[in-house]
Amino acid sequence: MLKTKMKRITDRGDRAVERLAKIETSITSLADNDLLDLADIFKAEPRTPIGDLAFLDMARRNISL
């Protein structure tokens, strides 16, 4: 039973990592205007993880709000 529970926990973590990678990929593939819209939505402080990703990609592209 412990082995099954550990596998389930590991699988859950793996799926979370995959989802996060898909979210990051989605953000980096946005057009500049869409990225600016996303950053504008998530600009409140303290910044959320999605806001952090958006602002990091904006910095990489050298664009700002």
C-alpha positions as a Markdown table, in Angstrom:
| # | Residue | x | y | z |
|---|---|---|---|---|
| 1 | Met | 0.0 | 0.0 | 0.0 |
| 2 | Leu | 2.8 | 2.4 | 0.8 |
| 3 | Lys | 4.4 | 1.7 | -2.6 |
| 4 | Thr | 1.1 | 2.5 | -4.3 |
| 5 | Lys | 0.7 | 5.7 | -2.4 |
| 6 | Met | 4.3 | 6.8 | -3.1 |
| 7 | Lys | 3.8 | 6.1 | -6.9 |
| 8 | Arg | 0.6 | 8.1 | -6.8 |
| 9 | Ile | 2.4 | 11.1 | -5.1 |
| 10 | Thr | 5.2 | 10.8 | -7.6 |
| 11 | Asp | 2.8 | 10.7 | -10.6 |
| 12 | Arg | 1.0 | 13.8 | -9.2 |
| 13 | Gly | 4.2 | 15.7 | -9.0 |
| 14 | Asp | 5.2 | 14.6 | -12.5 |
| 15 | Arg | 1.9 | 15.8 | -13.9 |
| 16 | Ala | 2.3 | 19.2 | -12.0 |
| 17 | Val | 5.7 | 19.7 | -13.6 |
| 18 | Glu | 4.3 | 18.9 | -17.0 |
| 19 | Arg | 1.4 | 21.3 | -16.6 |
| 20 | Leu | 3.8 | 24.1 | -15.4 |
| 21 | Ala | 6.0 | 23.5 | -18.5 |
| 22 | Lys | 2.9 | 23.8 | -20.7 |
| 23 | Ile | 1.9 | 27.0 | -19.0 |
| 24 | Glu | 5.4 | 28.4 | -19.5 |
| 25 | Thr | 5.4 | 27.4 | -23.1 |
| 26 | Ser | 2.0 | 29.0 | -23.7 |
| 27 | Ile | 3.2 | 32.3 | -22.2 |
| 28 | Thr | 6.4 | 32.4 | -24.2 |
| 29 | Ser | 4.5 | 31.7 | -27.4 |
| 30 | Leu | 2.1 | 34.6 | -27.0 |
| 31 | Ala | 2.3 | 37.5 | -29.4 |
| 32 | Asp | 3.6 | 40.7 | -27.8 |
| 33 | Asn | 0.2 | 42.3 | -27.5 |
| 34 | Asp | -1.3 | 39.2 | -25.8 |
| 35 | Leu | 1.7 | 39.0 | -23.5 |
| 36 | Leu | 1.2 | 42.6 | -22.5 |
| 37 | Asp | -2.5 | 42.0 | -21.8 |
| 38 | Leu | -1.6 | 39.0 | -19.6 |
| 39 | Ala | 1.0 | 41.0 | -17.7 |
| 40 | Asp | -1.5 | 43.8 | -17.2 |
| 41 | Ile | -4.0 | 41.4 | -15.7 |
| 42 | Phe | -1.4 | 39.9 | -13.3 |
| 43 | Lys | 0.5 | 43.1 | -12.5 |
| 44 | Ala | -0.8 | 43.4 | -8.9 |
| 45 | Glu | 1.6 | 43.1 | -6.0 |
| 46 | Pro | 2.5 | 40.7 | -4.7 |
| 47 | Arg | 2.9 | 39.3 | -8.1 |
| 48 | Thr | 1.5 | 35.8 | -8.8 |
| 49 | Pro | 3.6 | 33.0 | -10.5 |
| 50 | Ile | 1.8 | 33.7 | -13.8 |
| 51 | Gly | 2.6 | 37.4 | -13.5 |
| 52 | Asp | 6.2 | 36.5 | -12.8 |
| 53 | Leu | 6.4 | 34.4 | -15.9 |
| 54 | Ala | 4.8 | 37.1 | -18.0 |
| 55 | Phe | 7.1 | 39.8 | -16.7 |
| 56 | Leu | 10.2 | 37.5 | -17.2 |
| 57 | Asp | 9.2 | 36.9 | -20.8 |
| 58 | Met | 8.6 | 40.6 | -21.3 |
| 59 | Ala | 12.1 | 41.4 | -20.0 |
| 60 | Arg | 13.5 | 38.7 | -22.4 |
| 61 | Arg | 11.7 | 40.4 | -25.3 |
| 62 | Asn | 12.7 | 43.9 | -24.1 |
| 63 | Ile | 9.1 | 45.1 | -23.9 |
| 64 | Ser | 7.2 | 46.8 | -21.0 |
| 65 | Leu | 3.7 | 47.9 | -20.1 |
